[in-house]
Amino acid sequence: MTESIDQQLREDRALRNSARALVKADIAHIRSDLTSKGFGSRIVDRVTEGATDVFEEAVEVADNHKGVLGVLLAAILIWFARTPLASIFSDEDDDTEDDRDTLRND
């Protein structure tokens, strides 16, 4: 019975030692990877990659919906040009008639 326990103990130690070797190898790999490329540059790369993905998705959506995009751009242009457009289409005679009505009511 002690032989089976001793055998089990040897097997468990071998498993533990091989697992420890794997963990140490992983740690060494991570350390060498971090020394070759810093933490800050990794963050910049990841953010850049994410921004590129978002841009590519936006281009794809814009290609698939060109009509909607055109209407949206036209609406934005009209919104920014609303004051000059309103002055073009407004009747200047309305102001003088309002002044006359005000004078009559006084």
C-alpha positions as CSV (number, residue, x, y, z in Angstrom):
1,M,0.0,0.0,0.0
2,T,2.8,2.4,0.7
3,E,4.2,1.6,-2.7
4,S,1.1,2.8,-4.4
5,I,1.1,6.0,-2.3
6,D,4.7,6.5,-3.1
7,Q,4.0,6.0,-6.8
8,Q,1.1,8.4,-6.7
9,L,3.3,11.0,-4.9
10,R,5.9,10.7,-7.6
11,E,3.3,11.1,-10.3
12,D,1.8,14.1,-8.6
13,R,5.2,15.7,-8.2
14,A,6.0,15.1,-11.8
15,L,2.7,16.7,-12.8
16,R,3.4,19.6,-10.5
17,N,6.9,20.1,-11.8
18,S,5.7,20.0,-15.5
19,A,2.9,22.5,-14.7
20,R,5.4,24.8,-12.9
21,A,7.7,24.6,-15.9
22,L,4.9,25.6,-18.2
23,V,3.9,28.6,-16.0
24,K,7.6,29.7,-15.8
25,A,7.9,29.4,-19.6
26,D,4.7,31.5,-20.1
27,I,6.0,34.2,-17.6
28,A,9.3,34.3,-19.5
29,H,7.5,34.6,-22.8
30,I,5.3,37.5,-21.5
31,R,8.3,39.3,-20.0
32,S,10.3,39.1,-23.2
33,D,7.2,40.2,-25.2
34,L,6.7,43.2,-22.9
35,T,10.3,44.2,-23.1
36,S,10.3,44.1,-26.8
37,K,7.1,46.2,-27.0
38,G,6.0,48.4,-24.2
39,F,2.7,48.7,-22.5
40,G,2.0,52.1,-23.9
41,S,2.7,51.1,-27.5
42,R,0.4,48.1,-27.1
43,I,-2.4,50.4,-26.0
44,V,-1.8,52.7,-28.9
45,D,-1.8,49.8,-31.3
46,R,-5.0,48.4,-29.9
47,V,-6.8,51.8,-30.1
48,T,-5.5,52.3,-33.6
49,E,-6.7,48.9,-34.7
50,G,-10.1,49.6,-33.1
51,A,-10.4,52.9,-34.9
52,T,-9.5,51.4,-38.2
53,D,-12.2,48.7,-37.7
54,V,-14.8,51.4,-37.0
55,F,-13.7,53.4,-40.0
56,E,-13.9,50.4,-42.3
57,E,-17.4,49.6,-41.0
58,A,-18.5,53.2,-41.6
59,V,-17.2,53.1,-45.1
60,E,-19.0,49.8,-45.8
61,V,-22.3,51.2,-44.4
62,A,-21.9,54.4,-46.4
63,D,-21.4,52.4,-49.6
64,N,-24.5,50.3,-48.9
65,H,-26.7,53.4,-48.1
66,K,-25.6,56.1,-50.5
67,G,-29.1,57.6,-50.9
68,V,-29.6,58.0,-47.2
69,L,-26.2,59.5,-46.8
70,G,-26.9,62.0,-49.5
71,V,-30.2,63.0,-47.9
72,L,-28.5,63.4,-44.5
73,L,-25.7,65.6,-46.0
74,A,-28.3,67.7,-47.7
75,A,-30.3,68.1,-44.5
76,I,-27.1,69.2,-42.6
77,L,-26.3,71.7,-45.3
78,I,-29.8,73.1,-45.2
79,W,-29.7,73.3,-41.4
80,F,-26.5,75.3,-41.5
81,A,-27.8,77.6,-44.3
82,R,-31.2,78.0,-42.7
83,T,-30.8,81.7,-41.9
84,P,-29.6,82.9,-45.3
85,L,-32.3,80.6,-46.9
86,A,-35.0,82.1,-44.7
87,S,-34.0,85.6,-45.6
88,I,-34.2,84.7,-49.3
89,F,-37.6,83.2,-49.1
90,S,-39.1,85.7,-46.6
91,D,-41.1,88.6,-47.9
92,E,-39.6,91.9,-47.0
93,D,-43.0,93.5,-47.5
94,D,-44.2,91.6,-44.4
95,D,-42.1,93.8,-42.2
96,T,-43.6,97.0,-43.6
97,E,-47.1,95.7,-43.4
98,D,-46.5,94.7,-39.7
99,D,-45.3,98.2,-39.1
100,R,-48.4,99.7,-40.7
101,D,-50.7,97.5,-38.6
102,T,-48.9,98.5,-35.5
103,L,-49.3,102.2,-36.3
104,R,-53.0,101.7,-37.0
105,N,-53.7,100.0,-33.8
106,D,-52.0,102.7,-31.7
